[in-house]
Amino acid sequence: MIFHIADRDRWLASQAEGRYTASTIGLELADEGFIHLSTDAQVPGVIERYYRGVPNLVLLHIDESLLTAPLVYEQLGGATEPFPHLYGPLNVDAVTEVEPLVT
């Protein structure tokens, strides 16, 4: 299982399309080249570093085996460990749970 922190309204809007293309808050897949994801162990640190106090968030639980775009674990920039990156749209049927987040 991997995870993505999303704006709730953006996630809900993607349901009609069947695919989600936000890379991170404020950036699209077309801007960044991939969708930022996290492992279970990485989620708390990502929330603390990038999303503290950001309202209206959900945590998408994603089944890796259901992804239709390439998934790559890589260590980019100043990252201290590899993070999962999805190089294409997230097919919404790969999301098994949507959990409200309070930061």
N, C-alpha and C positions, 0 to 999 in steps of 0.2 A: 504494500500500500504506500502510495506517495500522496502529497498534499499540495494544494494551491490556496493561497489567501486571496479572496476576491471581494470586490465591491458587490454587495447583495443585489442591487438594482441591475448592475451590468450582467451578473450571472443570470438573473431572471430573464433579461432581454434576450440572452443567447438561446434560451429554450426553444423559441420559435424557429431559429435557424438550424438547430441541431449541432452547432459548433460554437466554441468559445475562443475568442482571439485576443483577449487582453493579456499582455505579458506580465504586467504588474500595474499597480495603481498609477494611472496617468500615461502609460505606454502600451501600445498595441504590438502584436506579433510582428507586423510589418516594420515597426520602428526598431525593435530590439533583435529580431531574428529568431527568437525562441520564447517560450513561455516559462517563466520562473516557477520551479517546483521545489519541494522540500521533502526530506524523509521525516518520519515521526520525531526522531531525536533533534532535528534541525528546526522544527516549527517554533518552539518557544524563543529561541535566539533570534529568528527572523522577525517574529512579532515585536520583540523588545527593540531591535535595531531599527526597523523600518515602519512599523505600524502602531506604535504606542500612541494612544489617544485618537486614532483614526476611527470614525464612526461607521456604522452600516457595513460591517465585514462579515463574511462567512468563510468557513474552512471547508474546501472541497476535498473529499476523500476519493481518491482515484485508484482504480484497479489497473495496474500496469499491463496486465495481460489483455485488456480490452482496448488499449490505445491503438489508433490507426496511423498516427504520425510517429516518426523516429524519436526515441527517448535516448538521451546521452547523459551519462554522469561525467561531469567535468569540473575542473577547478580553474575558474577564470578570475582575472583581476586580482584583488587582494584576498580572495577566499582562502580560508585555512583548511578547507576540506572540499571534496567534490560534491556538487549539488546536481540534482536531476534537472535537465532542461528538455523541453518538448519542442522539437523543430517542425512545427506545423500546428494546425488548429487542434484544440482539445475536443474530441467527439463527446457530446454530453452523455451518451450512454455508458461511458467509462467511469462516470461519477456515481459512486454507490451510496454516498451520504453527503448531506449539506448541513454543516453544524454552525449555528450562530456563534460569533466571536464577540467578546467584550474585551476591549484593550484598555 
